[in-house]
Amino acid sequence: MTTETQNPKPQKPVILSGMQPTSGLMLGNLIGALRNWVTFQQNYDCYFCVVDLHALTVRQVPAELRKRTLDVAAMYIAGGVDPEQSAIFIQSHVPEHAELAWILNTFTGMGECSRMTQFKDKSTQHSDNVNVGLFTYPVLMASDILLYQANVVPVGEDQKQHLELTRNIAERFNYHYSPTFTVPEPFIPEQGGRIMSLQEPQKKMSKSDPNTNATIFLVDSDDQIRAKIKRAVTDSGTTIQRSPERPAIGNLMEMFSIVTGGQSFADIERDFEGKGYAEFKIALADAVVDYVRPVRERFLKIRADVPELTRIVQNGAEKARRTASKTLRKVYKKVGLVER
């Protein structure tokens, strides 16, 4: 005779996040996302995917896309995500993402998608390829999230609008077909959520910036990092002081605070009192190099072992599919599709 567990282990809340393999990951990804993902693993059931289907809204070179997809998965692990604790997988390896997206398309208004600011921005950037996938990109993002009944989704300021649409779609479906989806909440880090460009401090640091001096990539060498920080634009004046009127030095001070373990801005100002930009940039470059180097070295080792990396993403996809298929079966039944 078996004895049932009287006090089953409480289920952890779920968190879902992912990044596009459109180029190599950068310092902003490490600071604004990966370091938070590592912390989430302790208290959440985590799903971290490489969103390769989203990347197809822009024309890709197939061989490069395949390489970058594995690069991003390897960088997740190098950044501290533990594949034994979290599901690390490739979006296209879980076909339920695309299947649920079609259903959710039928619950999304044309006006809702047309109001998405990223659609407007990317339509301008890629005016020669304004495709339907770009228009419905937020619906696929909603599918990514809702498949796993995610309670929390880490988002940057530029993705808040997409998450709000996800919440609207979930509530609309739940209203018509009874509670089916968890309505997710956003997580926006207080510090480091928006590391700005080294060349245009009013603009977020981007891995797709055509000016490579604007972005510190996690595979950059120590010398490349130092050179980029040396070339970083600064404001008028020479003092190391943070204020809204001085976004360039404020961005560099934010980076310095994070990579040195949370040193306060007041302490930074005191330590560099009487010193100029050149001295501050040397200290910042040394700190960033020390912060990035261990990640780069782990990445190179992980990426070199393709069979092991492949095993990890396959195992992650198997775990993801177990959860995703349960949600999709429930949705198919509720909308009236014949069980397969």
Secondary structure, 3 states (H helix, E strand, C coil): CCCCCCCCCCCCCEEEEEECCCCCCEHHHHHHHHHHHHHHCCCCEEEEEECHHHHCCCCCCHHHHHHHHHHHHHHHHHCCCCCCCCEEEEHHHCCHHHHHHHHHHCCCCHHHHHCCHHHHHHHHHCCCCCCHHHHCHHHHHHHHHHCCCCCEEECCHHHHHHHHHHHHHHHHHHHHHCCCCCCCEEECCCCCCCCECCCCCCCECCCCCCCHHHCCECCCCHHHHHHHHHHCCCCCCCCCCCCCCCHHHHHHHHHHHHHCCCCCHHHHHHHCCCCCHHHHHHHHHHHHHHHHHHHHHHHHHHHHCHHHHHHHHHHHHHHHHHHHHHHHHHHHHHHCCCCC
